[in-house]
């Protein structure tokens, strides 16, 4: 079983990943900025710790003795353009210092390249309100591709419609260059996305290769 460190464990995605990992018997450390606001996490079987994914000292302090980290933190809506790039750099530096070999990053759909090679964030269909976040995530992904880090990263992106209370079917579909029309009508529950995250932790298949996890667009 793996020892998994989940940053942003108090959010919807983080909670789903934490629950799925614990369900499968993994050891989970739930890292949040303010443990006092998430006391229930301490009752799930996870070890609750205080850590900010943007603080290099905090990352280096909590990361040792883990096999893999997951970054499930979500943007606040007013983050700077370099927010994700800076945070990823902090995480990779801290994990490298702590000798943690892998991290699973939950990315944004704007970074995905559609079947014709266009990134979703550059299409007219991409929501204008989400453009700042999409551009920030694109810059972060570019930086990841040229990073000299020894930490292997996995970049998993949920479908554009991310369903908080959707059912856990245990199934999902993976693609690296979806057809735009299909992409626009795909969705996935947090629970099934978490299944995909833990599957990737258990059996790495997409190292340094962004992919999207969706339910079947034709279903």
C-alpha positions as CSV (number, residue, x, y, z in Angstrom):
1,X,0.0,0.0,0.0
2,X,1.1,3.5,-0.8
3,X,1.7,6.4,1.7
4,X,-0.1,9.3,0.0
5,X,0.1,13.0,0.9
6,X,-2.9,15.0,-0.3
7,X,-2.6,18.8,-0.4
8,X,-6.0,20.6,-0.4
9,X,-7.6,17.6,1.3
10,X,-10.4,19.8,2.7
11,X,-11.8,20.6,-0.8
12,X,-14.2,18.5,-2.8
13,X,-11.6,16.9,-5.0
14,X,-9.2,16.4,-2.1
15,X,-11.9,14.8,0.0
16,X,-12.8,12.5,-2.8
17,X,-9.2,11.4,-3.4
18,X,-8.7,10.9,0.4
19,X,-11.8,8.8,0.7
20,X,-11.0,6.6,-2.3
21,X,-7.4,6.1,-1.2
22,X,-8.5,5.1,2.3
23,X,-11.2,2.8,0.9
24,X,-8.4,0.9,-0.9
25,X,-6.3,0.6,2.2
26,X,-3.7,3.2,1.5
27,X,-2.2,5.4,4.2
28,X,-3.2,9.0,3.7
29,X,-1.9,12.3,5.1
30,X,-4.5,15.0,4.7
31,X,-2.8,18.4,4.4
32,X,-4.8,21.6,4.8
33,X,-4.0,25.2,5.5
34,X,-6.3,25.4,8.6
35,X,-6.9,22.0,10.3
36,X,-9.4,23.6,12.7
37,X,-11.8,24.2,9.8
38,X,-11.7,20.5,8.8
39,X,-11.8,18.5,12.0
40,X,-13.9,15.7,10.4
41,X,-10.9,14.7,8.3
42,X,-9.2,13.5,11.4
43,X,-12.0,11.0,11.9
44,X,-11.7,9.4,8.4
45,X,-8.6,7.4,9.2
46,X,-6.3,10.0,7.5
47,X,-3.6,11.9,9.4
48,X,-4.6,15.6,9.5
49,X,-1.7,18.0,9.2
50,X,-1.2,21.8,8.6
51,X,0.5,22.6,5.3
52,X,0.2,25.2,2.6
53,X,1.1,24.0,-0.9
54,X,2.6,27.5,-1.7
55,X,5.0,27.4,1.3
56,X,8.3,25.5,0.5
57,X,9.2,25.0,4.1
58,X,5.7,23.5,4.9
59,X,6.0,21.2,1.9
60,X,9.4,20.0,2.8
61,X,8.4,19.5,6.4
62,X,5.3,17.3,5.8
63,X,6.5,15.4,2.7
64,X,9.1,13.0,4.0
65,X,8.2,9.3,4.2
66,X,5.5,9.5,1.5
67,X,5.5,7.6,-1.7
68,X,3.4,10.1,-3.7
69,X,1.8,13.4,-3.3
70,X,-1.5,14.7,-4.8
71,X,-2.2,18.4,-5.3
72,X,-5.9,18.9,-5.1
73,X,-5.8,22.6,-4.2
74,X,-8.2,24.7,-6.1
75,X,-7.8,28.4,-7.2
76,X,-9.7,31.1,-5.4
77,X,-10.6,33.0,-8.5
78,X,-8.3,36.0,-8.0
79,X,-5.0,34.2,-8.3
80,X,-2.1,35.8,-10.2
81,X,-1.1,34.5,-13.6
82,X,1.9,32.7,-12.2
83,X,-0.1,31.2,-9.3
84,X,0.0,27.6,-10.5
85,X,3.5,27.8,-12.0
86,X,4.8,29.1,-8.7
87,X,2.9,26.6,-6.6
88,X,4.0,23.6,-8.8
89,X,7.6,24.8,-8.5
90,X,7.3,25.0,-4.7
91,X,5.8,21.5,-4.5
92,X,8.4,19.9,-6.8
93,X,11.2,21.6,-4.9
94,X,9.8,20.5,-1.5
95,X,9.1,16.9,-2.7
96,X,12.6,16.6,-4.2
97,X,14.1,17.7,-1.0
98,X,12.0,15.2,0.9
99,X,12.8,12.4,-1.6
100,X,9.2,11.9,-2.6
101,X,9.4,10.6,-6.2
102,X,6.0,11.4,-7.6
103,X,3.1,13.8,-7.6
104,X,-0.3,13.7,-9.2
105,X,-1.5,17.2,-10.2
106,X,-5.2,17.9,-10.8
107,X,-5.1,20.2,-13.8
108,X,-7.6,22.3,-15.7
109,X,-9.5,21.5,-18.9
110,X,-8.1,24.7,-20.5
111,X,-4.7,23.1,-20.9
112,X,-6.1,20.2,-23.0
113,X,-5.2,20.0,-26.7
114,X,-8.2,19.0,-28.8
115,X,-8.0,16.7,-31.7
116,X,-6.8,19.5,-34.1
117,X,-4.0,20.6,-31.8
118,X,-5.8,23.7,-30.4
119,X,-5.7,24.1,-26.6
120,X,-9.2,24.4,-25.1
121,X,-8.5,27.7,-23.5
122,X,-7.9,29.2,-27.0
123,X,-11.2,28.1,-28.4
124,X,-14.4,30.3,-28.5
125,X,-16.2,27.7,-26.5
126,X,-14.0,28.1,-23.5
127,X,-15.9,30.1,-20.8
128,X,-14.7,33.7,-20.6
129,X,-15.0,33.8,-16.9
130,X,-12.6,30.9,-16.6
131,X,-10.0,32.4,-19.0
132,X,-7.6,33.8,-16.3
133,X,-7.5,30.4,-14.5
134,X,-7.1,28.6,-17.8
135,X,-4.2,30.8,-18.9
136,X,-2.5,30.4,-15.5
137,X,-2.8,26.7,-15.7
138,X,-1.4,26.7,-19.3
139,X,1.7,28.6,-18.1
140,X,2.1,26.2,-15.3
141,X,2.0,23.2,-17.6
142,X,4.5,24.8,-20.0
143,X,6.8,25.2,-17.0
144,X,6.3,21.6,-16.0
145,X,7.4,20.3,-19.4
146,X,10.7,22.1,-19.2
147,X,11.3,21.6,-15.5
148,X,14.6,19.7,-14.6
149,X,12.9,18.2,-11.6
150,X,13.6,14.5,-10.8
151,X,10.0,14.2,-9.4
152,X,7.7,12.4,-11.8
153,X,4.5,14.3,-12.4
154,X,1.1,13.1,-13.5
155,X,-1.3,15.7,-14.8
156,X,-4.9,14.5,-14.7
157,X,-7.7,16.8,-15.8
158,X,-11.4,16.3,-14.9
159,X,-14.1,16.8,-17.6
160,X,-15.3,20.4,-18.0
161,X,-18.5,19.5,-16.0
162,X,-17.2,18.3,-12.7
163,X,-20.1,16.9,-10.7
164,X,-19.7,17.3,-6.9
165,X,-22.4,14.8,-5.8
166,X,-22.3,12.5,-8.8
167,X,-22.3,8.8,-8.2
168,X,-19.3,6.6,-8.0
169,X,-19.6,4.1,-10.9
170,X,-15.9,3.0,-10.7
171,X,-15.5,3.7,-14.4
172,X,-14.1,6.5,-16.5
173,X,-12.6,7.2,-19.9
174,X,-9.1,8.6,-20.6
175,X,-8.0,10.6,-23.6
176,X,-5.1,13.0,-24.3
177,X,-6.6,14.8,-27.3
178,X,-10.4,14.8,-27.2
179,X,-12.6,15.9,-30.0
180,X,-13.8,19.4,-29.0
181,X,-17.5,18.6,-29.5
182,X,-17.2,15.5,-27.3
183,X,-15.2,17.4,-24.7
184,X,-17.9,20.1,-24.4
185,X,-20.5,17.5,-23.4
186,X,-18.5,15.3,-21.1
187,X,-18.7,15.2,-17.4
188,X,-17.5,13.1,-14.5
189,X,-18.2,12.9,-10.8
190,X,-15.7,13.8,-8.1
191,X,-15.9,10.2,-6.9
192,X,-15.0,8.7,-10.3
193,X,-12.3,11.2,-10.9
194,X,-10.8,10.1,-7.6
195,X,-11.0,6.5,-8.8
196,X,-8.8,7.5,-11.7
197,X,-6.4,9.4,-9.5
198,X,-5.8,6.5,-7.2
199,X,-5.6,4.1,-10.2
200,X,-2.8,6.3,-11.5
201,X,-1.1,6.2,-8.1
202,X,-1.3,2.4,-8.0
203,X,-0.4,1.8,-11.6
204,X,1.4,4.7,-13.3
205,X,0.6,5.0,-17.0
206,X,0.7,8.7,-17.8
207,X,4.0,10.1,-16.6
208,X,4.5,13.7,-17.7
209,X,1.7,13.4,-20.1
210,X,-1.5,15.4,-19.5
211,X,-4.7,13.4,-19.9
212,X,-8.4,14.1,-19.2
213,X,-10.8,11.8,-17.3
214,X,-14.4,11.8,-18.3
215,X,-17.5,9.7,-18.4
216,X,-18.3,8.3,-21.8
217,X,-19.4,11.3,-24.0
218,X,-21.5,9.0,-26.0
219,X,-23.2,7.4,-23.0
